[in-house]
Amino acid sequence: QVQLVESGGGLVQAGGSLRLSCVASGSILSIVRMGWYRQAPGKQRELVATIASGGSTDYADSLKGRFTISRDNAKNTVYLQMNSLKPEDTGVYYCNAGILIRAGGYGDYWGRGTQVTVSS
């Protein structure tokens, strides 16, 4: 019914940049909020950033200034611009969305993730 697909991950040197994208598709009435989470091997999944459909944003305190979240509501797409990347940013980045579906109801959806690896 709803699918989230991430892209843009890869291997980058420390200090470099990447931009992740996530597109939502399916029986979508409206997307209340979209965001990014990440998980390193053996670690707990953590918040990176979220953005509401109206544009308000929320970031993990440690990432403010380096990461920027944005969205294109017409394309049901959210982006994450990552600058000054560090090895500790390595992990799987997951797209998340709170969505109202056409058939009625609200759900929390996750993509399968995209790998980000930062070398030093």
Long-range contacts (C-beta under 8 A, 24 or more apart in sequence): 1-26, 1-27, 1-101, 1-103, 2-26, 2-27, 2-28, 2-97, 2-99, 2-101, 2-107, 2-109, 3-109, 3-111, 4-95, 4-96, 4-97, 4-109, 4-110, 4-111, 5-95, 5-111, 5-112, 6-93, 6-94, 6-95, 6-111, 6-112, 6-113, 6-114, 7-114, 8-114, 9-93, 9-114, 9-115, 9-116, 10-115, 10-116, 10-117, 11-117, 11-119, 12-85, 12-116, 12-117, 12-118, 12-119, 13-118, 13-119, 13-120, 14-85, 14-86, 14-87, 14-118, 14-119, 14-120, 15-84, 15-85, 16-85, 16-118, 17-81, 17-82, 17-83, 17-84, 17-85, 18-82, 18-85, 18-116, 19-79, 19-80, 19-81, 19-82, 20-79, 20-80, 20-82, 20-93, 20-114, 20-116, 21-77, 21-78, 21-79, 22-77, 22-78, 22-79, 22-95, 22-97, 22-111, 23-75, 23-76, 23-77, 24-76, 24-77, 24-97, 24-99, 24-109, 25-76, 26-101, 27-101, 27-102, 27-103, 28-76, 28-99, 28-100, 28-101, 28-102, 29-99, 29-100, 29-101, 29-102, 30-99, 30-100, 31-73, 31-76, 31-97, 31-98, 31-99, 31-100, 32-97, 32-98, 32-99, 32-100, 32-106, 33-97, 33-98, 34-71, 34-78, 34-95, 34-96, 34-97, 34-98, 35-69, 35-78, 35-95, 35-96, 35-97, 36-69, 36-78, 36-80, 36-93, 36-94, 36-95, 36-96, 37-93, 37-94, 37-96, 38-89, 38-91, 38-92, 38-93, 38-94, 38-116, 39-91, 39-92, 39-94, 39-113, 40-88, 40-90, 40-91, 40-92, 41-91, 43-91, 45-94, 48-80, 48-93, 49-80, 50-96, 51-78, 82-116, 85-116, 85-118, 86-118, 87-118, 87-119, 87-120, 88-118, 89-116, 89-118, 90-116, 90-117, 90-118, 91-115, 91-116, 92-116
